[in-house]
């Protein structure tokens, strides 16, 4: 075991490879030694702003070196980073702040008379602080991620893993002192976890401001990337590049491509396996909650096409019918997970309660079945969640924003199929006297992050819900899909 507190892990690698590049973003980069020293300074500044051990620090920064500096400065004070989108509307950000009660919010300007201290993007007034090593201190939780919820309000998912890491532990195919590319937003759990785990193992991390298909291939070749994190939408955009562009870059250095966060079409996965090799393509299914997961590489997938793999050794999974009984192989039901370490040992919610059944089994809201060999196959979501480009979108949150608009009686938000993103948001708005759609979109932009705003709006004059307030969302979706086929 080589477990090191995250308050000291940069110092560890700075002593081994001080002049090696730790992080690269666009045209900027930083060495391990500089990253260690600057985060010592930034941590002291955060301490002066009131950050203490086991506090939350809300990090509302875009993909940047600054994002990583904020997280490591937080860990160096024994506190917990709580990332959110830098584009989050203030309405939603305030809900998250109310839940987490952070001692500092990094990435927004203007302090309120009450509430946490705030620091703007680009804050650099920390360089006057000493850059010497700080006392070792380890937060009880190394991350607190944000998620939407079926109630339309956000929730925090607080990891039960302390802020320390065994750097010798082989995890997610991440090598020691390799090179990883993260083309996704760091405030999402997947990119955050992959990037930080790789950094903990001494890897050079390359990040992008936003995803660009050709640029992704160019960066793999330029930085000799051996592992990359993607969602299927990214893979599809790469595959749709003209062949002369896709084959322009030598990416033979790539040893592992992870895809997760959304279902991957079989044809697309097969294409990537044929292109890069079965051993390169890996898939993971699991939640931010960390109760358990499945993994599968391309070779195994070819023998179990469509599967997301078998449950890992740290968890159990079973398929449950509506009546609570456990279903046999190949019968579709709800997927329930239980960590071997016991319920509640991997996370806790702030602002929500887990969906659980007797015995400590919990559900993430997915439907699926297992085959006779114990491989899991996912079917439709049981929840109403929309997956668009790898992002989780909860209709209730959007409906709440729409229903707040004058003249709206009720609304229904559904996901409609989209070739590139998987699904896009469509809103059906019950407004008997009509509404000004342009004004509605302006209000939604004030309350919702951009990718949650409906791509299309359909006006209706009939009630969408029954007397019990129930909505036949699946039927609404099926009716609209049928009209387009």
C-alpha positions in Angstrom: 0.0 0.0 0.0 1.3 3.4 -1.0 -1.6 5.6 0.3 -0.9 9.3 0.3 -3.1 12.1 1.5 -4.3 14.3 -1.4 -2.9 17.2 0.6 0.6 15.8 -0.1 0.2 13.9 -3.4 1.4 16.8 -5.5 4.5 17.1 -3.3 5.1 13.4 -3.8 5.2 13.6 -7.6 7.0 17.0 -7.6 9.8 15.3 -5.8 10.0 12.6 -8.4 9.4 14.5 -11.6 9.6 18.3 -10.8 10.1 19.5 -14.3 7.7 17.1 -16.1 4.4 18.6 -17.3 1.5 17.8 -15.0 -1.4 19.6 -16.8 -1.9 21.0 -20.3 -4.8 23.1 -21.5 -4.8 24.8 -24.9 -1.5 26.7 -25.1 -0.8 26.6 -21.4 0.9 24.0 -19.2 2.3 23.6 -15.7 5.0 21.4 -14.2 4.5 19.3 -11.1 6.7 21.5 -9.1 5.0 24.7 -10.1 1.5 23.1 -9.5 2.6 22.0 -6.0 3.9 25.4 -5.1 1.1 27.5 -6.5 -1.5 25.4 -4.8 0.3 25.9 -1.5 -0.1 29.6 -2.1 -3.7 29.3 -3.2 -4.6 27.1 -0.2 -3.3 29.8 2.2 -5.5 32.3 0.4 -8.5 30.0 0.7 -7.7 29.6 4.4 -7.8 33.4 4.8 -11.2 33.3 3.1 -12.4 31.0 5.8 -12.0 27.5 4.4 -11.5 24.9 7.1 -11.2 21.1 7.3 -14.1 19.2 5.9 -15.8 22.3 4.5 -17.2 22.2 1.0 -15.6 24.5 -1.6 -17.9 25.0 -4.6 -15.8 25.1 -7.8 -17.7 26.8 -10.6 -14.9 27.0 -13.1 -14.6 25.9 -16.7 -12.1 23.4 -17.9 -8.8 25.0 -17.1 -5.6 24.7 -15.1 -7.4 26.9 -12.6 -10.0 24.2 -12.0 -7.3 21.8 -10.9 -5.6 24.4 -8.8 -8.8 25.1 -7.0 -9.4 21.4 -6.2 -5.9 20.8 -4.9 -5.9 23.9 -2.9 -9.1 22.7 -1.3 -7.6 19.2 -0.6 -4.5 20.9 1.0 -6.8 22.4 3.6 -8.5 19.1 4.3 -11.7 20.4 2.6 -13.8 18.8 -0.2 -14.2 20.2 -3.7 -17.8 20.4 -5.0 -17.7 21.0 -8.7 -20.5 22.6 -10.7 -20.9 23.9 -14.2 -19.4 27.3 -14.8 -22.4 28.2 -16.9 -24.9 27.3 -14.2 -27.7 29.9 -13.9 -27.6 31.7 -10.6 -31.0 30.3 -9.7 -29.7 26.7 -9.8 -26.3 27.6 -8.2 -28.1 29.2 -5.3 -30.0 26.0 -4.7 -26.8 24.0 -4.6 -25.2 26.5 -2.3 -28.2 26.2 0.0 -27.8 22.5 0.1 -24.0 22.3 0.6 -23.4 25.4 2.6 -19.8 25.8 1.2 -17.4 28.2 2.9 -16.2 29.4 -0.5 -17.5 29.6 -4.0 -14.8 29.8 -6.7 -15.8 31.1 -10.1 -18.4 33.9 -9.4 -18.1 37.5 -8.5 -19.8 39.5 -5.8 -20.2 38.7 -2.2 -23.6 38.7 -0.6 -23.9 40.1 2.9 -24.9 36.7 4.0 -23.7 33.4 2.5 -20.3 32.1 1.5 -17.3 34.1 0.3 -16.9 34.2 -3.5 -13.9 34.5 -5.8 -14.1 35.4 -9.5 -12.7 33.4 -12.4 -9.1 34.3 -12.9 -8.4 35.1 -9.3 -4.6 35.4 -9.0 -4.0 37.5 -5.9 -2.6 34.5 -4.1 1.0 34.8 -5.3 2.1 36.9 -2.3 1.5 33.9 0.0 4.4 31.5 0.9 4.7 28.5 -1.3 6.2 26.3 1.4 4.6 22.9 2.3 1.4 22.9 4.4 0.6 20.6 7.3 -0.8 17.2 6.1 -4.5 17.0 6.6 -7.0 14.6 4.9 -10.7 15.5 4.2 -13.3 12.8 5.2 -14.6 13.0 1.6 -12.6 13.6 -1.5 -15.5 14.9 -3.7 -19.1 16.1 -3.5 -20.6 15.9 -7.0 -23.9 17.6 -8.1 -26.8 15.8 -9.8 -30.2 16.8 -10.8 -33.1 14.9 -9.3 -36.5 13.5 -10.1 -38.1 16.2 -7.9 -36.6 18.9 -10.1 -34.2 20.0 -7.4 -30.4 19.3 -7.4 -28.8 17.0 -4.9 -25.2 16.5 -3.7 -23.6 13.1 -3.8 -20.9 13.1 -1.2 -18.3 10.4 -1.5 -17.4 8.3 1.5 -13.9 7.9 0.2 -11.4 10.0 2.2 -9.1 12.4 0.4 -6.2 10.0 0.0 -5.1 7.6 -2.7 -3.1 4.4 -3.1 -0.9 5.4 -6.0 0.1 1.8 -6.6 -3.5 0.7 -7.0 -4.2 -0.3 -10.6 -7.6 1.3 -11.4 -9.4 2.0 -14.7 -6.5 0.9 -16.8 -4.7 4.1 -15.8 -0.9 3.6 -16.0 1.7 5.1 -13.6 3.1 8.3 -15.2 1.2 7.9 -18.4 -0.7 10.5 -20.4 -4.5 11.0 -20.4 -6.8 13.2 -22.5 -10.1 14.5 -21.0 -12.2 16.2 -23.7 -15.3 16.4 -21.4 -16.5 18.9 -18.8 -14.6 18.4 -15.5 -17.7 19.2 -13.3 -19.2 15.9 -14.4 -18.3 12.9 -12.3 -16.8 10.8 -15.1 -14.3 13.3 -16.4 -13.5 14.5 -12.9 -12.9 11.0 -11.6 -10.8 9.9 -14.5 -8.7 13.1 -14.6 -8.0 13.2 -10.9 -7.3 9.5 -10.6 -4.8 9.7 -13.4 -3.2 12.8 -11.8 -2.9 11.0 -8.5 -0.9 8.3 -10.4 1.5 10.9 -11.8 0.0 11.1 -15.3 0.2 14.1 -17.6 -3.4 15.3 -18.1 -4.4 17.1 -21.2 -7.8 18.9 -21.2 -9.8 20.8 -23.8 -12.1 23.7 -23.4 -14.8 21.9 -25.3 -15.0 18.8 -27.5 -13.8 19.0 -31.1 -13.5 15.7 -33.0 -10.5 16.5 -35.1 -8.7 18.3 -32.3 -9.1 15.2 -30.1 -7.3 13.1 -32.6 -4.6 15.8 -33.0 -4.0 16.0 -29.2 -3.8 12.2 -28.9 -1.0 12.2 -31.5 0.7 15.4 -30.2 0.9 14.3 -26.5 1.3 10.6 -27.1 -1.9 10.0 -25.1 -2.3 6.4 -23.9 -5.8 6.7 -22.3 -8.8 8.9 -23.2 -12.3 9.4 -21.6 -15.3 9.8 -24.0 -19.0 9.5 -24.2 -20.7 7.9 -27.3 -21.6 11.3 -28.8 -17.9 12.1 -29.0 -17.2 8.8 -30.6 -19.9 9.3 -33.1 -18.6 12.7 -34.1 -15.1 11.3 -34.6 -16.5 8.5 -36.7 -18.3 10.9 -38.9 -15.2 12.8 -39.8 -14.0 12.3 -43.4 -11.7 9.3 -43.6 -8.8 11.4 -44.8 -9.1 13.5 -41.6 -9.7 10.5 -39.3 -6.7 8.7 -40.6 -4.5 11.8 -40.8 -3.3 11.4 -37.2 -1.2 8.6 -35.8 -3.0 7.5 -32.7 -1.3 4.1 -32.4 -0.1 5.3 -28.9 -3.7 5.0 -27.6 -4.0 1.9 -25.4 -7.3 2.5 -23.7 -10.5 4.4 -24.7 -13.2 4.5 -22.0 -16.8 5.2 -23.0 -19.6 5.6 -20.5 -22.4 8.0 -19.4 -24.8 6.9 -22.1 -25.7 3.8 -24.2 -23.3 3.2 -27.1 -24.9 2.0 -30.4 -23.7 -1.5 -31.3 -22.6 -0.4 -34.8 -20.5 2.4 -33.3 -18.8 0.2 -30.8 -18.1 -2.4 -33.5 -16.6 0.3 -35.7 -14.3 1.5 -33.0 -13.2 -2.1 -32.2 -12.4 -2.7 -35.8 -10.5 0.6 -36.0 -8.5 0.7 -32.8 -8.6 -2.9 -31.6 -10.9 -4.8 -29.2 -8.3 -4.5 -26.3 -8.5 -0.7 -26.5 -12.2 -0.2 -26.1 -13.5 -0.3 -22.5 -17.0 0.5 -21.1 -18.1 1.2 -17.6 -21.7 1.2 -16.1 -22.2 2.7 -12.7 -23.3 5.8 -10.8 -21.6 8.7 -9.0 -22.9 7.0 -5.9 -20.3 4.3 -6.3 -22.4 1.4 -4.9 -21.0 -0.8 -7.7 -20.2 -1.0 -11.3 -19.6 -3.2 -14.3 -16.8 -3.1 -16.8 -16.2 -4.8 -20.1 -13.5 -4.5 -22.8 -14.0 -5.0 -26.5 -12.8 -8.7 -26.6 -15.3 -9.6 -23.9 -18.0 -7.5 -25.5 -17.7 -9.4 -28.8 -18.6 -12.6 -26.9 -21.5 -10.8 -25.1 -22.7 -8.2 -27.6 -24.7 -5.4 -26.0 -23.6 -6.2 -22.5 -22.0 -3.6 -20.1 -20.1 -6.3 -18.3 -20.3 -8.3 -15.1 -20.6 -6.8 -11.6 -17.2 -6.0 -10.1 -15.9 -7.8 -7.0 -16.9 -4.9 -4.7 -20.6 -5.2 -5.4 -23.6 -7.4 -6.1 -26.4 -6.7 -8.6 -29.8 -8.3 -9.2 -32.8 -7.6 -11.4 -36.0 -7.0 -9.6 -39.7 -7.1 -10.8 -42.4 -4.6 -9.9 -43.6 -6.9 -7.1 -40.1 -6.9 -5.5 -39.2 -10.5 -6.5 -35.8 -11.3 -8.0 -36.1 -12.1 -11.7 -34.3 -15.0 -13.5 -31.9 -14.7 -16.4 -33.0 -12.7 -19.5 -36.1 -11.2 -17.8 -36.1 -7.4 -17.8 -36.6 -5.6 -14.5 -35.1 -2.8 -12.5 -31.3 -3.0 -11.7 -30.5 -3.0 -8.0 -26.9 -2.7 -6.6 -25.4 -3.4 -3.2 -21.8 -2.8 -2.2 -20.1 -5.7 -0.5 -19.0 -3.2 2.2 -22.7 -2.6 3.0 -25.3 0.1 2.3 -24.2 3.7 2.9 -20.5 2.9 2.8 -19.8 4.6 -0.5 -21.7 7.9 -0.4 -24.5 9.9 1.1 -27.0 12.3 -0.4 -27.6 15.9 0.6 -31.1 16.9 -0.6 -32.4 13.5 -1.6 -33.0 9.9 -0.5 -31.9 6.8 -2.2 -34.4 4.5 -3.9 -33.9 1.3 -1.9 -35.4 -2.0 -1.0 -35.0 -4.4 1.9 -31.5 -5.7 2.3 -29.7 -2.5 1.4 -30.2 -2.8 -2.3 -30.4 0.5 -4.2 -31.5 1.5 -7.7 -30.1 4.2 -10.1 -33.3 4.0 -12.1 -32.1 1.7 -14.9 -33.9 -1.3 -16.4 -32.1 -4.3 -17.7 -31.5 -8.1 -17.5 -28.7 -10.5 -16.8 -27.8 -13.5 -18.9 -26.9 -16.9 -17.6 -23.3 -16.0 -17.2 -24.1 -12.9 -15.0 -23.5 -10.3 -17.7 -25.7 -7.2 -17.4 -27.6 -5.8 -20.4 -29.4 -2.4 -20.0 -32.8 -1.6 -21.4 -34.9 1.5 -21.2 -34.5 3.8 -18.2 -37.3 3.4 -15.6 -36.9 7.0 -14.6 -37.8 9.8 -16.9 -34.3 11.0 -17.2 -33.1 12.1 -20.7 -29.6 11.3 -21.8 -28.4 13.9 -24.3 -24.8 13.8 -25.4 -23.8 12.0 -22.2 -25.5 14.6 -19.9 -28.2 13.6 -17.5 -31.3 15.8 -17.9 -34.2 15.5 -15.5 -37.6 16.6 -17.0 -39.1 17.7 -13.7 -36.5 20.5 -13.3 -37.3 21.9 -16.8 -41.0 21.5 -16.3 -40.8 23.5 -13.0 -39.1 26.3 -14.9 -41.6 26.2 -17.8 -44.6 26.1 -15.4 -43.4 29.3 -13.7 -44.0 31.2 -16.9 -47.2 33.3 -17.1 -50.0 31.6 -19.1 -48.6 28.0 -18.7 -51.0 25.6 -17.1 -48.7 22.6 -17.2 -45.9 21.1 -19.2 -44.4 17.8 -20.2 -40.7 17.4 -21.1 -39.6 14.4 -23.1 -36.6 13.2 -24.9 -36.8 12.7 -28.7 -34.3 10.6 -30.6 -31.4 12.4 -32.2 -28.8 10.9 -34.4 -25.8 12.7 -32.9 -26.8 13.4 -29.2 -28.9 10.3 -28.6 -31.8 12.4 -27.4 -32.8 16.1 -27.4 -35.2 17.9 -25.1 -38.7 18.5 -26.4 -41.3 20.5 -24.4 -45.0 20.2 -24.7 -46.6 23.3 -23.1 -50.2 23.4 -22.0 -51.1 27.1 -22.5 -54.8 27.5 -23.4 -54.5 31.2 -24.3 -51.1 30.9 -26.0 -47.7 32.3 -25.0 -44.8 34.2 -26.4 -42.3 31.4 -27.0 -39.4 33.9 -27.3 -40.1 35.3 -23.9 -40.4 31.8 -22.5 -37.0 30.9 -23.8 -35.5 34.1 -22.3 -36.9 33.0 -18.9 -35.6 29.5 -19.3 -32.1 30.8 -20.1 -32.1 32.6 -16.7 -33.0 29.4 -14.9 -31.5 26.5 -16.8 -28.0 25.6 -18.2 -28.0 25.8 -22.0 -28.2 22.0 -22.7 -31.3 21.7 -20.6 -33.3 24.3 -22.6 -35.8 22.5 -25.0 -34.6 22.3 -28.6 -38.3 22.3 -29.7 -41.5 23.6 -28.1 -45.0 22.3 -28.9 -48.0 24.2 -27.7 -51.1 22.3 -26.5 -54.5 23.4 -25.2 -55.5 20.2 -23.5 -54.5 19.2 -20.0 -51.4 17.0 -20.0 -51.9 15.4 -16.6 -54.9 13.5 -15.1 -56.7 14.5 -11.9 -54.0 12.7 -9.9 -51.3 14.8 -11.5 -49.9 11.8 -13.4 -48.3 12.2 -16.8 -48.2 9.5 -19.5 -44.7 10.5 -20.6 -43.9 7.3 -22.4 -47.0 7.6 -24.5 -46.4 11.2 -25.3 -42.9 10.2 -26.5 -44.2 7.3 -28.5 -46.8 9.4 -30.2 -44.3 11.9 -31.4 -41.7 9.4 -32.5 -44.4 7.6 -34.5 -45.1 10.8 -36.4 -41.5 11.0 -37.5 -41.2 7.4 -38.7 
